Every structure is written in C-alpha cells, then in structure tokens.
Amino acid sequence: MAAFLDIDEINIFNEEGYIVASTENEYIGYSINKTKQSQEFLPLLHSINKNEKYVQDVQSNMYGKYMKYIGVNSLDYHKGFIQIGLSPERFSHYEKKIL
C-alpha cells in the first residue's frame, strides 16, 4: 500500500495509542507515549474533531531514521489515527511538485 501511494510508511494507532498495523512490522505494539517525538501526536487521540491533523517537522524516529510524519484522525467513528511517514528526500520531491 505504501508503495502504491508513493510514501514510506503507514502506521495505524488505536484509541490507546499503540500501533496496531504498520508497513514496518517492528513498529507494531509501539506506544505513542514512548518518546517525545511520538507524543506530539497525542492530541489526535483525544480530539473529537474528525478533521484533526498534525504535521511534524522532519526528525529522527525511535529507530534513528529521519522522517516527516503526518497524522490524521480516523474517518470513521473509532478513536485512533492514521499516520504516514515520508523520508526527507520523498517529502522534498513532493514539495518541489507543489511549489
């Protein structure tokens, strides 16, 4: 799916803040509370606004990979959110296309 969408990662967080599905198998079970970098997405878990989103600056993730993460609330009525990850190179590619 990530390759089809031309992104690097897809992570699905449940209402408790755990990754329950991911394009990166080692991320499954990861808690949003584990690092400051991932805690920036906590407001998405508690928001009742289904249009809520968060775009993070490029930074190192828990595995030392530099990524730009974007999170959006689930479009259905379940709590949790969907997060996509873009490498700085891929993000730069999209940025050049848009600007």
C-alpha positions in Angstrom: 0.0 0.0 0.0 2.8 2.5 0.9 4.5 1.8 -2.5 1.2 2.3 -4.3 0.7 5.6 -2.5 4.4 6.6 -3.0 5.0 7.1 0.7 7.5 5.4 3.0 5.4 4.3 6.0 1.8 3.8 7.1 1.0 3.3 10.8 -2.4 2.8 12.4 -2.7 3.8 16.1 -5.6 2.5 18.2 -7.5 4.5 20.8 -4.9 3.6 23.5 -2.0 5.0 21.5 -0.5 1.7 20.2 0.5 0.9 16.6 -1.8 -2.0 15.7 -0.9 -2.1 12.0 2.1 -0.8 10.1 4.1 -1.2 6.9 7.0 -1.7 9.3 6.4 -4.9 11.3 8.8 -3.9 14.1 6.6 -0.9 14.8 3.6 -3.0 15.8 2.9 -2.7 19.5 4.9 0.6 19.8 3.3 3.1 22.3 2.8 6.7 21.4 4.0 7.5 25.0 7.4 6.0 24.5 9.2 9.1 23.1 8.8 12.8 22.9 8.8 12.6 19.1 5.7 10.4 19.1 4.0 12.2 22.0 3.5 15.1 19.7 0.6 13.1 18.2 -1.3 12.6 21.5 -3.9 15.4 20.7 -5.1 13.2 17.8 -6.2 10.5 20.3 -8.3 12.9 22.3 -9.8 15.1 19.7 -13.4 14.9 18.8 -12.8 16.8 15.6 -12.7 14.3 12.7 -10.8 16.8 10.6 -7.9 16.9 13.1 -4.4 16.6 11.7 -0.8 17.1 12.8 2.2 17.6 10.5 5.5 17.1 12.2 8.8 18.6 11.2 11.5 16.1 10.0 13.2 14.5 12.9 14.7 11.2 14.0 12.2 8.4 14.9 12.8 5.7 17.5 14.9 3.7 15.1 17.2 6.7 14.1 15.5 7.2 10.7 14.8 10.8 9.8 11.2 11.1 8.8 8.4 13.6 8.4 5.2 12.2 9.9 1.7 13.3 9.2 -1.2 12.1 11.3 -5.0 12.4 10.7 -7.9 11.2 12.7 -9.7 8.1 11.6 -12.5 8.9 9.2 -14.9 6.6 10.9 -16.2 6.9 14.5 -13.4 4.9 16.1 -10.8 6.6 18.2 -7.2 6.4 17.0 -5.5 7.9 14.0 -3.6 7.1 10.8 0.0 8.3 10.4 2.0 8.4 7.2 5.8 8.8 7.1 7.9 10.4 4.4 11.6 10.4 4.1 13.1 13.9 3.8 14.0 13.1 0.2 10.5 12.0 -0.7 9.0 15.0 1.1 11.3 17.3 -0.8 10.2 15.7 -4.1 6.6 16.4 -3.3 7.4 19.9 -2.1 9.0 20.7 -5.4 6.0 19.5 -7.3 3.6 21.6 -5.2 5.6 24.8 -5.1 
